Amino acid sequence: MNEIGVFAFHDAIRETHGARSQLIERVSVAETFEGDTVWEGEVLVFALLDHPSATRCYAWEVDGEVTAVLHMGLVNSPVAAVRASILAEESDG
């Protein structure tokens, strides 16, 4: 369960992607690599109301920080969004 309220997610999506959003569902995700859990938590799925190219966004919170990933290209599910975020962090770090 996320520690922050849903309105913080709406605000983060608006700030990050410039779109208003509506919560659709909550999905539990456990991402593993070589048998070890690398991330586990709740991903919120939002409909985007006014984004020019995406219709959905996946968002989750870790330590009070929201990550919001657009449903585009290979990112077509909550699990794919978490994977993309993990890979992006690894390539940055």
N, C-alpha and C positions, 0 to 999 in steps of 0.2 A: 504494500500500500504506500502511496506517495505521502510525504510529510507535509506538503503544501496544498493549498486549496486550488480548485479548478480555475478560478479567476486568474491566478498567477500563470497558469498555462496559456489562457487566452491572451494575456498581456505579452508573454514571451513570444508567442506565435506572431502576434501583431508586430512586435518590435523586430523580430528576426526576419519574417517573410512578408510583412506588410499586408496581412490579410486578417479579416475577422474569421472566427471559427466557432463551430458548434460541436460539442462532445457527442460522439456516436456510441463508443463502447470503451471498456477497459479490458486489457488482455494481459495475462500473466506470461512472462517470457523468461526462459532459462537458456542462456547461450553457453555452450560448452566447446572446449577445444582440447582434443586429445584426452578426453575423459574428465577434464577439470572444468568446473563452472567458472566462467570468466565474467559473467554478468547475470544477475537474476533480479527481476523486479516487475513492476506493473507499467505497461505502455498504454497511454491514452490515445485513442484514435479520434481525430477531429475531421469534420467536413470543413473545407475552406469555402467561405461564402463569396469571396471576391478576389481570389488570386488569379493572375492572368494565364497560368499554365498548369497548375496543380489543383486537384479537387479534394485531396486529403493530406493530412499531416499526422505524423506519429510523434508523440512527445512523452518524455519521462523525466524524472527528477532524481538527482544524486546530490546529497549534501546541500540541498537548497537551491541548486542550479538546474535549470530546465534545459534539456536538449530537445530540439524540434527539427525533425527531418521530413522533407517533403516526399510524397508518394510520386516518384518519377523514375523512369528508366528501370533499373534492376531493383530499386527500392519499391516493392509492391506488397509489403506486409510488415507488421510490427517486428517480426524476427529479422527480416532483411534490413530494416531501419537500424536496429541495434547493431547488427553485423557491420553495416556501412560506417556507423559511428566509431565502432571499435577499430576498424581498419584505418579510418581517417586519423584517429588519435595515434595509432602506431606509426603511421607514416610521418606525422608531425613531430613525434617525439624521439 
